Amino acid sequence: MVIRTVLGDIPPQELGVCDAHDHLFLRSRRLPGRELDDVAAARAELEAFRAAGGAAVVQWTPHGMGRRAADLAALSRATGVHLVCATGLHQAAHVAPELTAGLRGRLAEVFVTELTEGIGTTGVRAGLIKVAGGFHTLDAHARWTMAAAAEAHHATGAPIAVHLELGTGALDVLDLLCGALGVPGDRVILGHLNRFPDAVTQRQAAGSGCWLAFDGPSRTHHATDWQMPAGVRALAEAGFGDRLLLGGDTVTAGARSVDGGPGMPFLLRRLRPRLAAELGTELVDRILTQHPGKAFSVDWA
């Protein structure tokens, strides 16, 4: 089992302290003028994360959203931070319609190629597949992308990371991916569960064996930081402490620490000690180191 970074495959134990869901680069039609598209700023953000004790970042930016895969290897070498890149496809609203149309009939093939051969001519291989649900529902686009992700998983073993819109729809996603499409629960990572803190749904989701990602500092009208520690503690007390991941999910330029926002260091500078007070240092350390090593490692087919 190895983790596929932009510089090659590494053993899980070499990953170190990991931000399990973040973005160095991201462009979306829904966020005009707020793009993450600055290589110098990305390097500075990684250096700030490294200075805070970070060692690895899993970038969930998928196909068609400005991943800048060609720049990732140099950034990893320059900063000493392991980077894992994603293939996949986000909600239709985030990507150009002509790009989506061009992927019809070959989406799974694109995912597999980017996982096994590389992204274009960059030489960088993706290490996970990122797809997305909708708000309390799965539309036709989501079902199409998830079916392709499942096909690519079965061909490669790659994990599937899922953006849950405002944290909703977790059980529908698991019914589709793990039920109808036969993806093992431990190969699915559900993102943004902190944005919809339904303890019953979270326990039901964890019962599938999937990974539960709590990612991103508080935003307006989001029940995140102020409820997240108690919710994570409840999951741990229910026996699901070994299914948890933490991430920063920096999605706009203004959210980077080097541009005045919380950025990647916030995960270690503020959230880590807050969670340690609730859960104990030992569990938080495992969530930041051992758990990403398990969630993103693959016996590549």
ABEGO torsion letter per residue (X at the ends): XBBBBAAEBBBAAAAEBBBABBBABBBBAABBGABBABAAAAAAAAAAAAAAGBABBBBABBBGAGAGAAAAAAAAAAAGBBBBBBBEBBBAAABBAAAAAAABGAAAAAAAAAAAAEBEAAGBBBABBBBBBBBGBBBAAAAAAAAAAAAAAAAAGBBBBBBBBGGBGAAAAAAAAABAAGBBAAABBBBGAAABBBAAAAAAAAAAGBBBBBBEBBBBGBBBAAAAAAAAAAAAAAGAAAABBBBAGBABAAABAAAGBAEAAAAAAAAAAAAAAAAEAAAAAAAAAAAAAAAABBBBX
